[in-house]
Amino acid sequence: MEFHVHVAGKALDLDALEARLLAVDPAAVLDLDSAATTLRISTLAQAQDLAEALAAAGQPVALHDIEQQPSVCCGGCGG
């Protein structure tokens, strides 16, 4: 699943965030958009898990700031 986390105006430690997310889901991928307002996360974790991982990394966010995105899976890879 892909999530967008609204983080506008927050200083982020992406290394700490990545370490916490990988502890929850070793295949998780995250990046920050070029405007530094949205953290994009691909993971099997749920929104509550993300909120807990972000808080543990010192970046607390409200659940309403975490938006699950519609699937863009074409099914071509079988995953």
mmJSON file of the N, C-alpha and C atoms, coordinates in Angstrom:
{"data_MODEL":{"atom_site":{
"group_PDB":["ATOM","ATOM","ATOM","ATOM","ATOM","ATOM","ATOM","ATOM","ATOM","ATOM","ATOM","ATOM","ATOM","ATOM","ATOM","ATOM","ATOM","ATOM","ATOM","ATOM","ATOM","ATOM","ATOM","ATOM","ATOM","ATOM","ATOM","ATOM","ATOM","ATOM","ATOM","ATOM","ATOM","ATOM","ATOM","ATOM","ATOM","ATOM","ATOM","ATOM","ATOM","ATOM","ATOM","ATOM","ATOM","ATOM","ATOM","ATOM","ATOM","ATOM","ATOM","ATOM","ATOM","ATOM","ATOM","ATOM","ATOM","ATOM","ATOM","ATOM","ATOM","ATOM","ATOM","ATOM","ATOM","ATOM","ATOM","ATOM","ATOM","ATOM","ATOM","ATOM","ATOM","ATOM","ATOM","ATOM","ATOM","ATOM","ATOM","ATOM","ATOM","ATOM","ATOM","ATOM","ATOM","ATOM","ATOM","ATOM","ATOM","ATOM","ATOM","ATOM","ATOM","ATOM","ATOM","ATOM","ATOM","ATOM","ATOM","ATOM","ATOM","ATOM","ATOM","ATOM","ATOM","ATOM","ATOM","ATOM","ATOM","ATOM","ATOM","ATOM","ATOM","ATOM","ATOM","ATOM","ATOM","ATOM","ATOM","ATOM","ATOM","ATOM","ATOM","ATOM","ATOM","ATOM","ATOM","ATOM","ATOM","ATOM","ATOM","ATOM","ATOM","ATOM","ATOM","ATOM","ATOM","ATOM","ATOM","ATOM","ATOM","ATOM","ATOM","ATOM","ATOM","ATOM","ATOM","ATOM","ATOM","ATOM","ATOM","ATOM","ATOM","ATOM","ATOM","ATOM","ATOM","ATOM","ATOM","ATOM","ATOM","ATOM","ATOM","ATOM","ATOM","ATOM","ATOM","ATOM","ATOM","ATOM","ATOM","ATOM","ATOM","ATOM","ATOM","ATOM","ATOM","ATOM","ATOM","ATOM","ATOM","ATOM","ATOM","ATOM","ATOM","ATOM","ATOM","ATOM","ATOM","ATOM","ATOM","ATOM","ATOM","ATOM","ATOM","ATOM","ATOM","ATOM","ATOM","ATOM","ATOM","ATOM","ATOM","ATOM","ATOM","ATOM","ATOM","ATOM","ATOM","ATOM","ATOM","ATOM","ATOM","ATOM","ATOM","ATOM","ATOM","ATOM","ATOM","ATOM","ATOM","ATOM","ATOM","ATOM","ATOM","ATOM","ATOM","ATOM","ATOM","ATOM","ATOM","ATOM","ATOM","ATOM","ATOM","ATOM","ATOM"],
"id":[1,2,3,4,5,6,7,8,9,10,11,12,13,14,15,16,17,18,19,20,21,22,23,24,25,26,27,28,29,30,31,32,33,34,35,36,37,38,39,40,41,42,43,44,45,46,47,48,49,50,51,52,53,54,55,56,57,58,59,60,61,62,63,64,65,66,67,68,69,70,71,72,73,74,75,76,77,78,79,80,81,82,83,84,85,86,87,88,89,90,91,92,93,94,95,96,97,98,99,100,101,102,103,104,105,106,107,108,109,110,111,112,113,114,115,116,117,118,119,120,121,122,123,124,125,126,127,128,129,130,131,132,133,134,135,136,137,138,139,140,141,142,143,144,145,146,147,148,149,150,151,152,153,154,155,156,157,158,159,160,161,162,163,164,165,166,167,168,169,170,171,172,173,174,175,176,177,178,179,180,181,182,183,184,185,186,187,188,189,190,191,192,193,194,195,196,197,198,199,200,201,202,203,204,205,206,207,208,209,210,211,212,213,214,215,216,217,218,219,220,221,222,223,224,225,226,227,228,229,230,231,232,233,234,235,236,237],
"type_symbol":["N","C","C","N","C","C","N","C","C","N","C","C","N","C","C","N","C","C","N","C","C","N","C","C","N","C","C","N","C","C","N","C","C","N","C","C","N","C","C","N","C","C","N","C","C","N","C","C","N","C","C","N","C","C","N","C","C","N","C","C","N","C","C","N","C","C","N","C","C","N","C","C","N","C","C","N","C","C","N","C","C","N","C","C","N","C","C","N","C","C","N","C","C","N","C","C","N","C","C","N","C","C","N","C","C","N","C","C","N","C","C","N","C","C","N","C","C","N","C","C","N","C","C","N","C","C","N","C","C","N","C","C","N","C","C","N","C","C","N","C","C","N","C","C","N","C","C","N","C","C","N","C","C","N","C","C","N","C","C","N","C","C","N","C","C","N","C","C","N","C","C","N","C","C","N","C","C","N","C","C","N","C","C","N","C","C","N","C","C","N","C","C","N","C","C","N","C","C","N","C","C","N","C","C","N","C","C","N","C","C","N","C","C","N","C","C","N","C","C","N","C","C","N","C","C","N","C","C","N","C","C","N","C","C","N","C","C"],
"label_atom_id":["N","CA","C","N","CA","C","N","CA","C","N","CA","C","N","CA","C","N","CA","C","N","CA","C","N","CA","C","N","CA","C","N","CA","C","N","CA","C","N","CA","C","N","CA","C","N","CA","C","N","CA","C","N","CA","C","N","CA","C","N","CA","C","N","CA","C","N","CA","C","N","CA","C","N","CA","C","N","CA","C","N","CA","C","N","CA","C","N","CA","C","N","CA","C","N","CA","C","N","CA","C","N","CA","C","N","CA","C","N","CA","C","N","CA","C","N","CA","C","N","CA","C","N","CA","C","N","CA","C","N","CA","C","N","CA","C","N","CA","C","N","CA","C","N","CA","C","N","CA","C","N","CA","C","N","CA","C","N","CA","C","N","CA","C","N","CA","C","N","CA","C","N","CA","C","N","CA","C","N","CA","C","N","CA","C","N","CA","C","N","CA","C","N","CA","C","N","CA","C","N","CA","C","N","CA","C","N","CA","C","N","CA","C","N","CA","C","N","CA","C","N","CA","C","N","CA","C","N","CA","C","N","CA","C","N","CA","C","N","CA","C","N","CA","C","N","CA","C","N","CA","C","N","CA","C","N","CA","C","N","CA","C","N","CA","C","N","CA","C","N","CA","C","N","CA","C"],
"label_alt_id":[null,null,null,null,null,null,null,null,null,null,null,null,null,null,null,null,null,null,null,null,null,null,null,null,null,null,null,null,null,null,null,null,null,null,null,null,null,null,null,null,null,null,null,null,null,null,null,null,null,null,null,null,null,null,null,null,null,null,null,null,null,null,null,null,null,null,null,null,null,null,null,null,null,null,null,null,null,null,null,null,null,null,null,null,null,null,null,null,null,null,null,null,null,null,null,null,null,null,null,null,null,null,null,null,null,null,null,null,null,null,null,null,null,null,null,null,null,null,null,null,null,null,null,null,null,null,null,null,null,null,null,null,null,null,null,null,null,null,null,null,null,null,null,null,null,null,null,null,null,null,null,null,null,null,null,null,null,null,null,null,null,null,null,null,null,null,null,null,null,null,null,null,null,null,null,null,null,null,null,null,null,null,null,null,null,null,null,null,null,null,null,null,null,null,null,null,null,null,null,null,null,null,null,null,null,null,null,null,null,null,null,null,null,null,null,null,null,null,null,null,null,null,null,null,null,null,null,null,null,null,null,null,null,null,null,null,null],
"label_comp_id":["MET","MET","MET","GLU","GLU","GLU","PHE","PHE","PHE","HIS","HIS","HIS","VAL","VAL","VAL","HIS","HIS","HIS","VAL","VAL","VAL","ALA","ALA","ALA","GLY","GLY","GLY","LYS","LYS","LYS","ALA","ALA","ALA","LEU","LEU","LEU","ASP","ASP","ASP","LEU","LEU","LEU","ASP","ASP","ASP","ALA","ALA","ALA","LEU","LEU","LEU","GLU","GLU","GLU","ALA","ALA","ALA","ARG","ARG","ARG","LEU","LEU","LEU","LEU","LEU","LEU","ALA","ALA","ALA","VAL","VAL","VAL","ASP","ASP","ASP","PRO","PRO","PRO","ALA","ALA","ALA","ALA","ALA","ALA","VAL","VAL","VAL","LEU","LEU","LEU","ASP","ASP","ASP","LEU","LEU","LEU","ASP","ASP","ASP","SER","SER","SER","ALA","ALA","ALA","ALA","ALA","ALA","THR","THR","THR","THR","THR","THR","LEU","LEU","LEU","ARG","ARG","ARG","ILE","ILE","ILE","SER","SER","SER","THR","THR","THR","LEU","LEU","LEU","ALA","ALA","ALA","GLN","GLN","GLN","ALA","ALA","ALA","GLN","GLN","GLN","ASP","ASP","ASP","LEU","LEU","LEU","ALA","ALA","ALA","GLU","GLU","GLU","ALA","ALA","ALA","LEU","LEU","LEU","ALA","ALA","ALA","ALA","ALA","ALA","ALA","ALA","ALA","GLY","GLY","GLY","GLN","GLN","GLN","PRO","PRO","PRO","VAL","VAL","VAL","ALA","ALA","ALA","LEU","LEU","LEU","HIS","HIS","HIS","ASP","ASP","ASP","ILE","ILE","ILE","GLU","GLU","GLU","GLN","GLN","GLN","GLN","GLN","GLN","PRO","PRO","PRO","SER","SER","SER","VAL","VAL","VAL","CYS","CYS","CYS","CYS","CYS","CYS","GLY","GLY","GLY","GLY","GLY","GLY","CYS","CYS","CYS","GLY","GLY","GLY","GLY","GLY","GLY"],
"label_asym_id":["A","A","A","A","A","A","A","A","A","A","A","A","A","A","A","A","A","A","A","A","A","A","A","A","A","A","A","A","A","A","A","A","A","A","A","A","A","A","A","A","A","A","A","A","A","A","A","A","A","A","A","A","A","A","A","A","A","A","A","A","A","A","A","A","A","A","A","A","A","A","A","A","A","A","A","A","A","A","A","A","A","A","A","A","A","A","A","A","A","A","A","A","A","A","A","A","A","A","A","A","A","A","A","A","A","A","A","A","A","A","A","A","A","A","A","A","A","A","A","A","A","A","A","A","A","A","A","A","A","A","A","A","A","A","A","A","A","A","A","A","A","A","A","A","A","A","A","A","A","A","A","A","A","A","A","A","A","A","A","A","A","A","A","A","A","A","A","A","A","A","A","A","A","A","A","A","A","A","A","A","A","A","A","A","A","A","A","A","A","A","A","A","A","A","A","A","A","A","A","A","A","A","A","A","A","A","A","A","A","A","A","A","A","A","A","A","A","A","A","A","A","A","A","A","A","A","A","A","A","A","A","A","A","A","A","A","A"],
"label_entity_id":["1","1","1","1","1","1","1","1","1","1","1","1","1","1","1","1","1","1","1","1","1","1","1","1","1","1","1","1","1","1","1","1","1","1","1","1","1","1","1","1","1","1","1","1","1","1","1","1","1","1","1","1","1","1","1","1","1","1","1","1","1","1","1","1","1","1","1","1","1","1","1","1","1","1","1","1","1","1","1","1","1","1","1","1","1","1","1","1","1","1","1","1","1","1","1","1","1","1","1","1","1","1","1","1","1","1","1","1","1","1","1","1","1","1","1","1","1","1","1","1","1","1","1","1","1","1","1","1","1","1","1","1","1","1","1","1","1","1","1","1","1","1","1","1","1","1","1","1","1","1","1","1","1","1","1","1","1","1","1","1","1","1","1","1","1","1","1","1","1","1","1","1","1","1","1","1","1","1","1","1","1","1","1","1","1","1","1","1","1","1","1","1","1","1","1","1","1","1","1","1","1","1","1","1","1","1","1","1","1","1","1","1","1","1","1","1","1","1","1","1","1","1","1","1","1","1","1","1","1","1","1","1","1","1","1","1","1"],
"label_seq_id":[1,1,1,2,2,2,3,3,3,4,4,4,5,5,5,6,6,6,7,7,7,8,8,8,9,9,9,10,10,10,11,11,11,12,12,12,13,13,13,14,14,14,15,15,15,16,16,16,17,17,17,18,18,18,19,19,19,20,20,20,21,21,21,22,22,22,23,23,23,24,24,24,25,25,25,26,26,26,27,27,27,28,28,28,29,29,29,30,30,30,31,31,31,32,32,32,33,33,33,34,34,34,35,35,35,36,36,36,37,37,37,38,38,38,39,39,39,40,40,40,41,41,41,42,42,42,43,43,43,44,44,44,45,45,45,46,46,46,47,47,47,48,48,48,49,49,49,50,50,50,51,51,51,52,52,52,53,53,53,54,54,54,55,55,55,56,56,56,57,57,57,58,58,58,59,59,59,60,60,60,61,61,61,62,62,62,63,63,63,64,64,64,65,65,65,66,66,66,67,67,67,68,68,68,69,69,69,70,70,70,71,71,71,72,72,72,73,73,73,74,74,74,75,75,75,76,76,76,77,77,77,78,78,78,79,79,79],
"pdbx_PDB_ins_code":[null,null,null,null,null,null,null,null,null,null,null,null,null,null,null,null,null,null,null,null,null,null,null,null,null,null,null,null,null,null,null,null,null,null,null,null,null,null,null,null,null,null,null,null,null,null,null,null,null,null,null,null,null,null,null,null,null,null,null,null,null,null,null,null,null,null,null,null,null,null,null,null,null,null,null,null,null,null,null,null,null,null,null,null,null,null,null,null,null,null,null,null,null,null,null,null,null,null,null,null,null,null,null,null,null,null,null,null,null,null,null,null,null,null,null,null,null,null,null,null,null,null,null,null,null,null,null,null,null,null,null,null,null,null,null,null,null,null,null,null,null,null,null,null,null,null,null,null,null,null,null,null,null,null,null,null,null,null,null,null,null,null,null,null,null,null,null,null,null,null,null,null,null,null,null,null,null,null,null,null,null,null,null,null,null,null,null,null,null,null,null,null,null,null,null,null,null,null,null,null,null,null,null,null,null,null,null,null,null,null,null,null,null,null,null,null,null,null,null,null,null,null,null,null,null,null,null,null,null,null,null,null,null,null,null,null,null],
"Cartn_x":[0.844,0.0,0.889,0.363,1.084,0.321,1.1,0.542,1.242,0.507,1.08,0.89,1.993,1.961,2.268,1.353,1.531,2.474,3.615,4.667,5.15,4.375,4.791,5.259,6.411,6.925,7.651,7.753,8.436,9.819,10.81,12.146,12.159,12.557,12.51,13.895,14.068,15.278,14.92,15.151,14.739,15.442,16.679,17.383,16.715,16.332,15.651,14.284,13.577,12.271,12.396,13.37,13.56,13.887,14.742,15.104,13.878,13.021,11.802,10.829,10.686,9.769,10.265,11.57,12.11,11.981,11.916,11.683,10.266,9.342,7.943,7.761,8.381,8.248,9.596,10.367,11.694,11.699,10.556,10.471,9.93,9.723,9.163,10.11,9.514,10.267,9.644,10.493,9.961,10.773,10.115,10.797,9.995,10.659,10.058,9.926,8.743,8.564,9.453,9.642,10.587,10.192,8.921,8.488,8.602,9.009,9.169,7.869,6.756,5.473,4.802,5.234,4.596,5.639,5.545,6.365,5.58,6.172,5.509,6.094,5.205,5.642,4.921,5.683,5.125,5.439,4.401,4.58,3.377,3.57,2.466,1.84,2.487,1.992,0.693,-0.048,-1.287,-0.987,-1.936,-1.746,-1.374,-2.02,-1.707,-0.258,0.202,1.598,2.553,2.19,3.029,3.079,1.935,1.887,2.772,2.726,3.552,5.036,5.38,6.779,7.304,6.496,6.904,7.086,6.19,6.31,7.569,7.855,9.048,10.331,10.253,11.41,11.471,10.58,10.588,9.828,8.976,8.212,6.726,6.118,4.704,3.804,2.842,1.833,0.477,-0.561,-1.925,-2.355,-3.237,-3.741,-4.378,-5.021,-5.655,-4.631,-3.352,-2.292,-1.71,-2.202,-1.739,-2.866,-2.645,-3.671,-3.257,-4.065,-3.815,-4.213,-3.362,-3.596,-4.259,-5.024,-5.606,-4.5,-4.766,-3.784,-3.517,-2.25,-1.864,-1.313,-1.584,-1.083,-1.795,-1.015,-1.584,-1.732,-1.094,-1.139,-0.128,0.655,1.587,2.732,3.128,4.249,3.778,2.474,1.933,1.946,2.35,2.466,1.284],
"Cartn_y":[-1.173,0.0,1.235,2.265,3.541,4.508,5.231,6.248,7.567,8.651,9.99,10.573,11.053,11.634,13.108,13.948,15.395,15.868,16.414,16.805,18.234,19.039,20.409,21.14,21.756,22.571,21.797,20.483,19.677,19.29,19.424,18.948,17.446,16.7,15.247,14.632,13.618,12.799,11.532,11.569,10.458,9.155,9.225,8.0,7.336,8.13,7.579,7.031,7.76,7.292,5.975,5.906,4.683,3.506,3.715,2.635,2.114,3.009,2.594,1.876,2.389,1.748,0.368,0.233,-1.065,-2.09,-1.622,-2.529,-3.09,-2.31,-2.74,-3.565,-3.106,-3.763,-3.669,-4.768,-4.736,-4.348,-4.393,-4.028,-2.615,-1.869,-0.516,0.403,1.337,2.342,3.687,4.691,6.023,7.058,8.158,9.301,10.549,11.664,12.966,13.696,14.265,14.98,16.216,16.76,17.865,19.138,19.298,20.478,20.249,19.051,18.674,18.829,18.523,18.617,17.259,16.263,14.954,13.856,13.019,11.829,10.695,10.037,8.919,7.625,6.716,5.447,4.302,3.338,2.091,1.019,0.324,-0.633,-1.563,-2.657,-3.541,-3.12,-2.198,-1.73,-0.948,-0.838,-0.063,1.355,2.258,3.663,3.798,3.035,3.108,2.689,1.646,1.207,2.313,2.999,4.106,5.234,5.582,6.652,6.304,5.054,4.625,4.641,4.19,4.193,5.618,6.498,7.9,8.562,8.293,8.863,8.342,7.055,6.462,7.047,7.541,8.17,9.661,10.133,11.557,12.44,11.845,12.603,12.293,12.642,12.296,13.002,12.26,12.816,12.266,13.033,12.589,11.598,10.689,9.716,10.396,11.557,12.225,12.815,12.842,13.304,12.169,10.953,9.782,9.339,9.468,9.119,7.899,6.843,5.688,6.041,5.715,6.031,4.842,5.126,4.025,3.175,1.915,0.996,1.364,1.257,1.447,0.145,-0.939,-2.255,-2.722,-3.123,-3.638,-5.161,-5.792,-7.239,-7.95,-7.201,-7.796,-8.575,-8.222,-8.923,-10.095,-10.224,-11.317,-11.047,-9.817,-9.517,-8.951],
"Cartn_z":[0.0,0.0,0.0,-0.575,-0.553,0.33,1.145,2.018,1.736,1.864,1.843,3.227,3.805,5.142,4.998,5.44,5.337,6.437,6.02,6.952,6.722,6.039,5.714,6.961,6.849,7.939,9.022,8.904,9.915,9.409,10.282,9.943,10.155,9.14,9.207,9.225,10.041,10.042,9.262,7.951,7.095,7.443,7.909,8.287,9.487,10.49,11.668,11.288,10.431,9.983,9.23,8.337,7.563,8.476,9.469,10.388,11.129,11.593,12.308,11.382,10.169,9.218,8.806,8.614,8.228,9.351,10.596,11.717,11.668,11.13,10.992,9.721,8.635,7.332,6.612,6.581,5.96,4.478,3.82,2.406,2.199,3.268,3.158,2.386,1.658,0.903,1.217,1.46,1.715,0.971,0.639,0.061,0.369,0.245,0.508,-0.811,-1.073,-2.339,-2.386,-3.561,-3.748,-3.008,-2.689,-1.935,-0.426,-0.021,1.391,2.18,1.532,2.223,2.405,1.617,1.669,1.696,2.716,2.825,2.181,1.201,0.523,1.069,1.453,2.033,1.341,0.869,0.343,1.371,1.848,2.925,3.038,3.74,4.088,5.414,6.126,7.424,7.249,8.323,8.352,8.847,8.675,9.064,10.537,11.42,12.853,13.11,12.403,12.53,12.087,11.016,10.533,11.538,12.104,13.1,14.293,14.729,15.859,15.515,14.316,13.891,13.75,13.191,13.04,14.405,15.321,16.672,17.364,17.207,17.818,17.239,16.005,15.364,15.665,16.538,16.91,15.952,15.109,14.122,14.272,15.385,15.561,14.546,14.038,13.139,13.55,13.274,13.556,12.48,12.852,11.871,10.667,10.878,9.736,8.763,9.169,8.266,7.424,7.641,6.897,5.973,4.673,3.687,2.878,2.942,2.089,0.671,-0.272,-1.678,-2.381,-3.423,-4.205,-4.822,-4.992,-5.577,-7.034,-7.42,-8.818,-9.377,-8.661,-9.067,-10.332,-11.322,-12.561,-12.505,-11.5,-11.371,-12.236,-12.997,-13.947,-13.312,-12.108,-11.489,-10.64,-10.479,-9.688,-8.202,-7.77,-6.352,-5.731],
"occupancy":[1.0,1.0,1.0,1.0,1.0,1.0,1.0,1.0,1.0,1.0,1.0,1.0,1.0,1.0,1.0,1.0,1.0,1.0,1.0,1.0,1.0,1.0,1.0,1.0,1.0,1.0,1.0,1.0,1.0,1.0,1.0,1.0,1.0,1.0,1.0,1.0,1.0,1.0,1.0,1.0,1.0,1.0,1.0,1.0,1.0,1.0,1.0,1.0,1.0,1.0,1.0,1.0,1.0,1.0,1.0,1.0,1.0,1.0,1.0,1.0,1.0,1.0,1.0,1.0,1.0,1.0,1.0,1.0,1.0,1.0,1.0,1.0,1.0,1.0,1.0,1.0,1.0,1.0,1.0,1.0,1.0,1.0,1.0,1.0,1.0,1.0,1.0,1.0,1.0,1.0,1.0,1.0,1.0,1.0,1.0,1.0,1.0,1.0,1.0,1.0,1.0,1.0,1.0,1.0,1.0,1.0,1.0,1.0,1.0,1.0,1.0,1.0,1.0,1.0,1.0,1.0,1.0,1.0,1.0,1.0,1.0,1.0,1.0,1.0,1.0,1.0,1.0,1.0,1.0,1.0,1.0,1.0,1.0,1.0,1.0,1.0,1.0,1.0,1.0,1.0,1.0,1.0,1.0,1.0,1.0,1.0,1.0,1.0,1.0,1.0,1.0,1.0,1.0,1.0,1.0,1.0,1.0,1.0,1.0,1.0,1.0,1.0,1.0,1.0,1.0,1.0,1.0,1.0,1.0,1.0,1.0,1.0,1.0,1.0,1.0,1.0,1.0,1.0,1.0,1.0,1.0,1.0,1.0,1.0,1.0,1.0,1.0,1.0,1.0,1.0,1.0,1.0,1.0,1.0,1.0,1.0,1.0,1.0,1.0,1.0,1.0,1.0,1.0,1.0,1.0,1.0,1.0,1.0,1.0,1.0,1.0,1.0,1.0,1.0,1.0,1.0,1.0,1.0,1.0,1.0,1.0,1.0,1.0,1.0,1.0,1.0,1.0,1.0,1.0,1.0,1.0,1.0,1.0,1.0,1.0,1.0,1.0],
"B_iso_or_equiv":[0.0,0.0,0.0,0.0,0.0,0.0,0.0,0.0,0.0,0.0,0.0,0.0,0.0,0.0,0.0,0.0,0.0,0.0,0.0,0.0,0.0,0.0,0.0,0.0,0.0,0.0,0.0,0.0,0.0,0.0,0.0,0.0,0.0,0.0,0.0,0.0,0.0,0.0,0.0,0.0,0.0,0.0,0.0,0.0,0.0,0.0,0.0,0.0,0.0,0.0,0.0,0.0,0.0,0.0,0.0,0.0,0.0,0.0,0.0,0.0,0.0,0.0,0.0,0.0,0.0,0.0,0.0,0.0,0.0,0.0,0.0,0.0,0.0,0.0,0.0,0.0,0.0,0.0,0.0,0.0,0.0,0.0,0.0,0.0,0.0,0.0,0.0,0.0,0.0,0.0,0.0,0.0,0.0,0.0,0.0,0.0,0.0,0.0,0.0,0.0,0.0,0.0,0.0,0.0,0.0,0.0,0.0,0.0,0.0,0.0,0.0,0.0,0.0,0.0,0.0,0.0,0.0,0.0,0.0,0.0,0.0,0.0,0.0,0.0,0.0,0.0,0.0,0.0,0.0,0.0,0.0,0.0,0.0,0.0,0.0,0.0,0.0,0.0,0.0,0.0,0.0,0.0,0.0,0.0,0.0,0.0,0.0,0.0,0.0,0.0,0.0,0.0,0.0,0.0,0.0,0.0,0.0,0.0,0.0,0.0,0.0,0.0,0.0,0.0,0.0,0.0,0.0,0.0,0.0,0.0,0.0,0.0,0.0,0.0,0.0,0.0,0.0,0.0,0.0,0.0,0.0,0.0,0.0,0.0,0.0,0.0,0.0,0.0,0.0,0.0,0.0,0.0,0.0,0.0,0.0,0.0,0.0,0.0,0.0,0.0,0.0,0.0,0.0,0.0,0.0,0.0,0.0,0.0,0.0,0.0,0.0,0.0,0.0,0.0,0.0,0.0,0.0,0.0,0.0,0.0,0.0,0.0,0.0,0.0,0.0,0.0,0.0,0.0,0.0,0.0,0.0,0.0,0.0,0.0,0.0,0.0,0.0],
"pdbx_formal_charge":[null,null,null,null,null,null,null,null,null,null,null,null,null,null,null,null,null,null,null,null,null,null,null,null,null,null,null,null,null,null,null,null,null,null,null,null,null,null,null,null,null,null,null,null,null,null,null,null,null,null,null,null,null,null,null,null,null,null,null,null,null,null,null,null,null,null,null,null,null,null,null,null,null,null,null,null,null,null,null,null,null,null,null,null,null,null,null,null,null,null,null,null,null,null,null,null,null,null,null,null,null,null,null,null,null,null,null,null,null,null,null,null,null,null,null,null,null,null,null,null,null,null,null,null,null,null,null,null,null,null,null,null,null,null,null,null,null,null,null,null,null,null,null,null,null,null,null,null,null,null,null,null,null,null,null,null,null,null,null,null,null,null,null,null,null,null,null,null,null,null,null,null,null,null,null,null,null,null,null,null,null,null,null,null,null,null,null,null,null,null,null,null,null,null,null,null,null,null,null,null,null,null,null,null,null,null,null,null,null,null,null,null,null,null,null,null,null,null,null,null,null,null,null,null,null,null,null,null,null,null,null,null,null,null,null,null,null],
"auth_seq_id":[1,1,1,2,2,2,3,3,3,4,4,4,5,5,5,6,6,6,7,7,7,8,8,8,9,9,9,10,10,10,11,11,11,12,12,12,13,13,13,14,14,14,15,15,15,16,16,16,17,17,17,18,18,18,19,19,19,20,20,20,21,21,21,22,22,22,23,23,23,24,24,24,25,25,25,26,26,26,27,27,27,28,28,28,29,29,29,30,30,30,31,31,31,32,32,32,33,33,33,34,34,34,35,35,35,36,36,36,37,37,37,38,38,38,39,39,39,40,40,40,41,41,41,42,42,42,43,43,43,44,44,44,45,45,45,46,46,46,47,47,47,48,48,48,49,49,49,50,50,50,51,51,51,52,52,52,53,53,53,54,54,54,55,55,55,56,56,56,57,57,57,58,58,58,59,59,59,60,60,60,61,61,61,62,62,62,63,63,63,64,64,64,65,65,65,66,66,66,67,67,67,68,68,68,69,69,69,70,70,70,71,71,71,72,72,72,73,73,73,74,74,74,75,75,75,76,76,76,77,77,77,78,78,78,79,79,79],
"auth_comp_id":["MET","MET","MET","GLU","GLU","GLU","PHE","PHE","PHE","HIS","HIS","HIS","VAL","VAL","VAL","HIS","HIS","HIS","VAL","VAL","VAL","ALA","ALA","ALA","GLY","GLY","GLY","LYS","LYS","LYS","ALA","ALA","ALA","LEU","LEU","LEU","ASP","ASP","ASP","LEU","LEU","LEU","ASP","ASP","ASP","ALA","ALA","ALA","LEU","LEU","LEU","GLU","GLU","GLU","ALA","ALA","ALA","ARG","ARG","ARG","LEU","LEU","LEU","LEU","LEU","LEU","ALA","ALA","ALA","VAL","VAL","VAL","ASP","ASP","ASP","PRO","PRO","PRO","ALA","ALA","ALA","ALA","ALA","ALA","VAL","VAL","VAL","LEU","LEU","LEU","ASP","ASP","ASP","LEU","LEU","LEU","ASP","ASP","ASP","SER","SER","SER","ALA","ALA","ALA","ALA","ALA","ALA","THR","THR","THR","THR","THR","THR","LEU","LEU","LEU","ARG","ARG","ARG","ILE","ILE","ILE","SER","SER","SER","THR","THR","THR","LEU","LEU","LEU","ALA","ALA","ALA","GLN","GLN","GLN","ALA","ALA","ALA","GLN","GLN","GLN","ASP","ASP","ASP","LEU","LEU","LEU","ALA","ALA","ALA","GLU","GLU","GLU","ALA","ALA","ALA","LEU","LEU","LEU","ALA","ALA","ALA","ALA","ALA","ALA","ALA","ALA","ALA","GLY","GLY","GLY","GLN","GLN","GLN","PRO","PRO","PRO","VAL","VAL","VAL","ALA","ALA","ALA","LEU","LEU","LEU","HIS","HIS","HIS","ASP","ASP","ASP","ILE","ILE","ILE","GLU","GLU","GLU","GLN","GLN","GLN","GLN","GLN","GLN","PRO","PRO","PRO","SER","SER","SER","VAL","VAL","VAL","CYS","CYS","CYS","CYS","CYS","CYS","GLY","GLY","GLY","GLY","GLY","GLY","CYS","CYS","CYS","GLY","GLY","GLY","GLY","GLY","GLY"],
"auth_asym_id":["A","A","A","A","A","A","A","A","A","A","A","A","A","A","A","A","A","A","A","A","A","A","A","A","A","A","A","A","A","A","A","A","A","A","A","A","A","A","A","A","A","A","A","A","A","A","A","A","A","A","A","A","A","A","A","A","A","A","A","A","A","A","A","A","A","A","A","A","A","A","A","A","A","A","A","A","A","A","A","A","A","A","A","A","A","A","A","A","A","A","A","A","A","A","A","A","A","A","A","A","A","A","A","A","A","A","A","A","A","A","A","A","A","A","A","A","A","A","A","A","A","A","A","A","A","A","A","A","A","A","A","A","A","A","A","A","A","A","A","A","A","A","A","A","A","A","A","A","A","A","A","A","A","A","A","A","A","A","A","A","A","A","A","A","A","A","A","A","A","A","A","A","A","A","A","A","A","A","A","A","A","A","A","A","A","A","A","A","A","A","A","A","A","A","A","A","A","A","A","A","A","A","A","A","A","A","A","A","A","A","A","A","A","A","A","A","A","A","A","A","A","A","A","A","A","A","A","A","A","A","A","A","A","A","A","A","A"],
"auth_atom_id":["N","CA","C","N","CA","C","N","CA","C","N","CA","C","N","CA","C","N","CA","C","N","CA","C","N","CA","C","N","CA","C","N","CA","C","N","CA","C","N","CA","C","N","CA","C","N","CA","C","N","CA","C","N","CA","C","N","CA","C","N","CA","C","N","CA","C","N","CA","C","N","CA","C","N","CA","C","N","CA","C","N","CA","C","N","CA","C","N","CA","C","N","CA","C","N","CA","C","N","CA","C","N","CA","C","N","CA","C","N","CA","C","N","CA","C","N","CA","C","N","CA","C","N","CA","C","N","CA","C","N","CA","C","N","CA","C","N","CA","C","N","CA","C","N","CA","C","N","CA","C","N","CA","C","N","CA","C","N","CA","C","N","CA","C","N","CA","C","N","CA","C","N","CA","C","N","CA","C","N","CA","C","N","CA","C","N","CA","C","N","CA","C","N","CA","C","N","CA","C","N","CA","C","N","CA","C","N","CA","C","N","CA","C","N","CA","C","N","CA","C","N","CA","C","N","CA","C","N","CA","C","N","CA","C","N","CA","C","N","CA","C","N","CA","C","N","CA","C","N","CA","C","N","CA","C","N","CA","C","N","CA","C","N","CA","C","N","CA","C","N","CA","C","N","CA","C"],
"pdbx_PDB_model_num":[1,1,1,1,1,1,1,1,1,1,1,1,1,1,1,1,1,1,1,1,1,1,1,1,1,1,1,1,1,1,1,1,1,1,1,1,1,1,1,1,1,1,1,1,1,1,1,1,1,1,1,1,1,1,1,1,1,1,1,1,1,1,1,1,1,1,1,1,1,1,1,1,1,1,1,1,1,1,1,1,1,1,1,1,1,1,1,1,1,1,1,1,1,1,1,1,1,1,1,1,1,1,1,1,1,1,1,1,1,1,1,1,1,1,1,1,1,1,1,1,1,1,1,1,1,1,1,1,1,1,1,1,1,1,1,1,1,1,1,1,1,1,1,1,1,1,1,1,1,1,1,1,1,1,1,1,1,1,1,1,1,1,1,1,1,1,1,1,1,1,1,1,1,1,1,1,1,1,1,1,1,1,1,1,1,1,1,1,1,1,1,1,1,1,1,1,1,1,1,1,1,1,1,1,1,1,1,1,1,1,1,1,1,1,1,1,1,1,1,1,1,1,1,1,1,1,1,1,1,1,1,1,1,1,1,1,1]
}}}
